[in-house]
Structure formats: structure tokens, C-alpha cells
Amino acid sequence: MNQWSRIIQALLPPVCALCAAPGDAGYDLCRACREALPWNHHACRRCALPLPAAGHGALCGECLRRSPPFARALAPFRYAPPLDHLLLGLKHHDRLDAARSLGGLMATWLEGRIDSAPELILPVPLHPARLRSRGFNQSRELARGIATRLRVPVGHPRCRRIRDTPPQAELNADDRRRNLRGAFEITGPLPPRVAIVDDVMTTGSTARELSRCLQRAGVEVVEVWVCARAGRA
């Protein structure tokens, strides 16, 4: 923590975004609420889909049938209350304090699960029209804390979203896949190892399409780091 961060924290100490108790360890979450978050303890080792305890570390049925294009996905949380409240507040109500806390928690969790850092952290890009409307990219806000902790560059101007697609949450699985085709463009070389960062993975359509686009551009290893993984309905 730098000097200005210490001064700001002293003047405006963190307050829990869930219960309004004093924040803990620099997070806008108290210890009790932080520990009560829906941690993704048991997950598919390839796509991070939440699994029953007995299935932890195995492959889910979808990954057994069709291996995803990325090397693996990592997700510290399940998309469930109260985490969904924090992410929706970030995405639709400009609650950037949630990004600071959840990005920091992601960074700490990831440090214990990766052998070495990638050469680039790439937040899923928003189309310029969506970025102007929202004012920020929630995936980039989450990625900032991870990039700082791992000392890895974040974002890249050569990767951009070229189609302003309808929100994925409004579509079923098949429509999500069709919706993302040709949505991204890579206009120059990227480093061999890249980690995609996003807020939520549901069907994985976004991660798959962007992973394929990166691989066509010469990226050798793509990992996907998401804050929360939704279970399949």
C-alpha cells in the first residue's frame, strides 16, 4: 500500500458493502462477510464449474465431451448470494469499491494456485459504445488489483471488441455462442501466455470465443480467470 492509499484509508476507513460494519484488512468487506462469500471449493479442473465435493478436481461432463480451447479456468467464487449482489452493484450501479475488494481477493486466491504469472492480463474488452455508456469496464476494474499484485501488464490496445453484441444474460446457451462469433479482433502480436479476466462465467461462450481469437493470433497458452462461476441450470 502506497502513502496516498494509507492516508485515504486513515481518513475514509473501509466499510463493509454487505453489512456496513467496519471493513477488514483494507477490504470493503468485514471478516465475517468475506468468509461467508460462496467460495468455489469444489470445481472442474478445466472450466471451474462448481461440482459436488466428491467431484472436486475431476472434469465435468461438458469438458469430457468437448475440451474448451483455453488451458484452464480459475474462479474463486460461485455465482450465488451475496456475491451476485456485489457484482451486479459493480456492473450496473458503479460500485467500484466492489471491484477493489473482489479484485484483491481474486489476486490473493490466484497467488496460491498459479506456478508463474502470465505475460499479459487481458480483461474482456467492451465495445466502445458500451464503454461510453457504462463509463468503465468492470472486468478491467477487477483485473487492476490482480495485475498490480502479480506485476503483470493489464490490457492491450491490439485486442478489441468490434461488434456491440446484445448482453449475454438475455440469451440462451446456443444464442450466446452465435452472439459472440466475430465479436473480437486482434490487430498485432501478443505475448505467448495470456490470462483473460472477466466478472462471471456462465456458459463460457465469451471465454471460448476470445480464447480462439487469441490462439489464432499466436498466443500459445490462454487461461481464464473469473471472479465467479455460475453452475449449469
VEXDREN-2710 file (C-alpha; in Angstrom, 1 decimal):
% VEXDREN-2710
k/r/px/py/pz
1/MET/0.0/0.0/0.0
2/ASN/1.5/3.4/-1.0
3/GLN/1.5/6.6/1.1
4/TRP/-1.6/8.1/-0.5
5/SER/-3.6/4.9/-0.1
6/ARG/-2.6/4.9/3.6
7/ILE/-3.8/8.5/4.0
8/ILE/-7.1/7.8/2.2
9/GLN/-7.7/4.7/4.3
10/ALA/-7.0/6.7/7.5
11/LEU/-9.4/9.4/6.5
12/LEU/-12.0/7.2/5.0
13/PRO/-11.7/3.7/6.6
14/PRO/-13.4/0.9/4.6
15/VAL/-16.9/-0.1/5.4
16/CYS/-18.4/-3.5/4.6
17/ALA/-20.5/-3.3/1.4
18/LEU/-22.8/-6.0/2.7
19/CYS/-23.5/-5.2/6.4
20/ALA/-22.0/-1.7/7.0
21/ALA/-19.6/-3.0/9.7
22/PRO/-16.0/-1.7/9.6
23/GLY/-14.0/-3.2/6.7
24/ASP/-11.2/-5.6/7.4
25/ALA/-7.6/-5.9/6.1
26/GLY/-8.2/-3.0/3.6
27/TYR/-11.3/-4.6/2.0
28/ASP/-14.7/-3.0/1.8
29/LEU/-15.9/-6.2/3.5
30/CYS/-15.8/-7.2/7.1
31/ARG/-14.1/-10.5/8.0
32/ALA/-17.4/-12.3/8.7
33/CYS/-18.9/-11.3/5.3
34/ARG/-15.7/-12.1/3.5
35/GLU/-15.5/-15.6/5.0
36/ALA/-19.2/-16.2/4.2
37/LEU/-18.8/-15.5/0.5
38/PRO/-19.7/-18.5/-1.7
39/TRP/-16.2/-19.8/-2.3
40/ASN/-15.8/-22.3/-5.2
41/HIS/-14.2/-25.1/-3.1
42/HIS/-15.1/-28.0/-5.4
43/ALA/-14.8/-27.4/-9.2
44/CYS/-14.0/-28.9/-12.6
45/ARG/-10.3/-28.6/-13.1
46/ARG/-10.7/-27.4/-16.6
47/CYS/-13.6/-24.9/-16.6
48/ALA/-14.1/-24.3/-12.9
49/LEU/-17.7/-25.4/-12.9
50/PRO/-18.9/-25.9/-9.3
51/LEU/-19.2/-29.6/-8.6
52/PRO/-20.2/-31.7/-5.6
53/ALA/-17.5/-32.3/-3.1
54/ALA/-16.9/-35.8/-4.4
55/GLY/-16.2/-34.5/-7.9
56/HIS/-13.5/-31.9/-6.9
57/GLY/-10.6/-31.9/-9.3
58/ALA/-12.4/-34.1/-11.9
59/LEU/-13.6/-33.0/-15.3
60/CYS/-17.3/-32.0/-15.7
61/GLY/-19.4/-33.8/-18.3
62/GLU/-19.2/-30.9/-20.8
63/CYS/-15.3/-30.8/-20.6
64/LEU/-15.3/-34.6/-21.1
65/ARG/-17.4/-34.3/-24.2
66/ARG/-15.7/-31.2/-25.6
67/SER/-12.5/-29.8/-24.3
68/PRO/-12.5/-26.0/-24.1
69/PRO/-9.9/-24.0/-26.1
70/PHE/-8.4/-22.4/-23.0
71/ALA/-5.8/-24.3/-20.9
72/ARG/-8.0/-23.9/-17.7
73/ALA/-10.4/-21.6/-16.0
74/LEU/-9.9/-20.5/-12.3
75/ALA/-12.8/-19.0/-10.3
76/PRO/-12.5/-18.3/-6.5
77/PHE/-16.3/-17.9/-6.1
78/ARG/-19.6/-19.4/-7.1
79/TYR/-22.1/-17.0/-8.6
80/ALA/-24.5/-17.1/-5.7
81/PRO/-25.7/-14.7/-2.9
82/PRO/-24.3/-12.4/-1.6
83/LEU/-21.6/-12.3/-4.3
84/ASP/-24.1/-11.8/-7.1
85/HIS/-25.2/-8.6/-5.2
86/LEU/-21.7/-7.3/-5.2
87/LEU/-21.1/-8.0/-8.9
88/LEU/-24.4/-6.5/-10.0
89/GLY/-23.7/-3.4/-7.9
90/LEU/-20.4/-3.1/-9.7
91/LYS/-21.7/-3.6/-13.2
92/HIS/-25.0/-1.6/-13.0
93/HIS/-24.6/0.8/-10.1
94/ASP/-21.0/2.0/-10.4
95/ARG/-19.9/0.3/-7.1
96/LEU/-16.2/0.4/-7.8
97/ASP/-15.5/-0.4/-4.2
98/ALA/-16.7/-4.0/-5.0
99/ALA/-14.1/-4.2/-7.8
100/ARG/-11.3/-3.2/-5.4
101/SER/-12.3/-5.8/-2.8
102/LEU/-13.1/-8.6/-5.2
103/GLY/-10.1/-7.9/-7.3
104/GLY/-7.9/-8.1/-4.2
105/LEU/-9.5/-11.3/-3.1
106/MET/-9.0/-12.8/-6.5
107/ALA/-5.3/-11.8/-6.5
108/THR/-4.7/-13.4/-3.1
109/TRP/-6.5/-16.6/-4.1
110/LEU/-4.8/-16.9/-7.5
111/GLU/-1.3/-16.5/-6.0
112/GLY/-1.8/-19.8/-4.3
113/ARG/-2.9/-21.6/-7.4
114/ILE/-0.6/-20.5/-10.2
115/ASP/3.0/-21.6/-10.6
116/SER/4.0/-18.5/-12.6
117/ALA/2.4/-15.3/-13.8
118/PRO/1.3/-14.8/-17.4
119/GLU/2.9/-12.2/-19.5
120/LEU/-0.3/-10.2/-20.0
121/ILE/-3.6/-9.9/-18.2
122/LEU/-6.4/-9.2/-20.6
123/PRO/-9.8/-8.0/-19.3
124/VAL/-12.6/-9.0/-21.7
125/PRO/-12.9/-5.9/-23.8
126/LEU/-16.2/-3.9/-24.1
127/HIS/-17.3/-2.4/-27.4
128/PRO/-16.6/1.4/-27.4
129/ALA/-20.3/2.2/-27.4
130/ARG/-20.9/0.1/-24.3
131/LEU/-17.8/1.5/-22.6
132/ARG/-19.0/5.1/-23.2
133/SER/-22.5/4.2/-21.9
134/ARG/-21.2/2.5/-18.7
135/GLY/-18.2/4.6/-18.1
136/PHE/-15.9/1.8/-17.2
137/ASN/-15.1/-1.9/-17.9
138/GLN/-16.0/-4.0/-14.9
139/SER/-13.6/-6.7/-16.0
140/ARG/-10.7/-4.2/-16.2
141/GLU/-11.6/-2.9/-12.7
142/LEU/-11.3/-6.4/-11.3
143/ALA/-8.1/-7.0/-13.2
144/ARG/-6.3/-3.9/-11.8
145/GLY/-5.7/-5.5/-8.4
146/ILE/-4.6/-8.8/-9.9
147/ALA/-2.1/-7.1/-12.3
148/THR/-0.6/-5.0/-9.5
149/ARG/-0.1/-7.9/-7.2
150/LEU/1.4/-10.1/-9.9
151/ARG/3.3/-7.3/-11.6
152/VAL/1.9/-8.1/-15.0
153/PRO/0.7/-5.6/-17.6
154/VAL/-3.1/-5.3/-17.9
155/GLY/-5.0/-4.7/-21.2
156/HIS/-3.7/-4.4/-24.7
157/PRO/-4.7/-2.0/-27.5
158/ARG/-4.3/-4.7/-30.1
159/CYS/-7.3/-6.7/-28.7
160/ARG/-10.7/-5.0/-29.1
161/ARG/-14.3/-5.8/-29.4
162/ILE/-15.6/-4.9/-32.9
163/ARG/-19.3/-5.8/-32.5
164/ASP/-21.7/-4.3/-30.0
165/THR/-23.4/-7.5/-29.1
166/PRO/-26.6/-7.8/-27.0
167/PRO/-25.9/-8.7/-23.3
168/GLN/-25.2/-12.4/-22.9
169/ALA/-27.5/-12.6/-19.8
170/GLU/-30.5/-12.1/-22.1
171/LEU/-29.7/-15.1/-24.3
172/ASN/-29.8/-18.9/-24.0
173/ALA/-26.7/-21.0/-24.5
174/ASP/-27.0/-21.5/-28.3
175/ASP/-27.7/-17.8/-28.8
176/ARG/-24.8/-16.9/-26.6
177/ARG/-22.4/-18.8/-28.9
178/ARG/-23.8/-17.2/-32.0
179/ASN/-23.8/-13.8/-30.4
180/LEU/-20.1/-13.8/-29.9
181/ARG/-18.9/-15.0/-33.3
182/GLY/-16.6/-12.5/-34.8
183/ALA/-17.0/-10.1/-31.8
184/PHE/-13.3/-9.7/-31.1
185/GLU/-10.3/-8.6/-33.2
186/ILE/-6.6/-8.9/-32.7
187/THR/-4.6/-6.5/-34.8
188/GLY/-1.0/-7.4/-33.8
189/PRO/1.3/-9.8/-31.9
190/LEU/0.6/-10.7/-28.3
191/PRO/2.9/-12.5/-25.8
192/PRO/2.8/-16.3/-25.6
193/ARG/1.0/-16.5/-22.3
194/VAL/-2.2/-14.5/-21.6
195/ALA/-4.8/-14.7/-18.8
196/ILE/-8.3/-13.4/-19.7
197/VAL/-10.1/-11.8/-16.8
198/ASP/-13.9/-11.5/-16.6
199/ASP/-16.5/-11.0/-13.8
200/VAL/-18.7/-14.1/-14.4
201/MET/-18.6/-17.2/-16.5
202/THR/-21.9/-18.8/-17.2
203/THR/-21.8/-21.0/-20.4
204/GLY/-18.2/-20.0/-21.2
205/SER/-19.1/-18.6/-24.6
206/THR/-17.2/-15.4/-24.2
207/ALA/-14.1/-17.1/-22.8
208/ARG/-14.2/-19.7/-25.7
209/GLU/-14.6/-17.1/-28.4
210/LEU/-11.9/-14.8/-27.1
211/SER/-9.5/-17.7/-26.4
212/ARG/-9.9/-18.9/-30.0
213/CYS/-9.2/-15.4/-31.3
214/LEU/-6.1/-15.1/-29.2
215/GLN/-4.8/-18.5/-30.3
216/ARG/-5.3/-17.6/-34.0
217/ALA/-3.2/-14.5/-33.2
218/GLY/-0.4/-16.8/-32.0
219/VAL/-0.9/-16.9/-28.2
220/GLU/0.3/-20.3/-27.0
221/VAL/-1.4/-20.6/-23.6
222/VAL/-4.6/-19.0/-22.6
223/GLU/-6.0/-19.1/-19.1
224/VAL/-9.4/-17.7/-17.9
225/TRP/-9.6/-16.0/-14.5
226/VAL/-13.2/-15.1/-13.5
227/CYS/-14.4/-13.8/-10.2
228/ALA/-17.4/-16.1/-10.1
229/ARG/-18.5/-19.3/-11.9
230/ALA/-22.2/-20.0/-12.4
231/GLY/-23.5/-23.5/-12.2
232/ARG/-25.4/-25.0/-15.1
233/ALA/-29.2/-24.9/-14.8
END
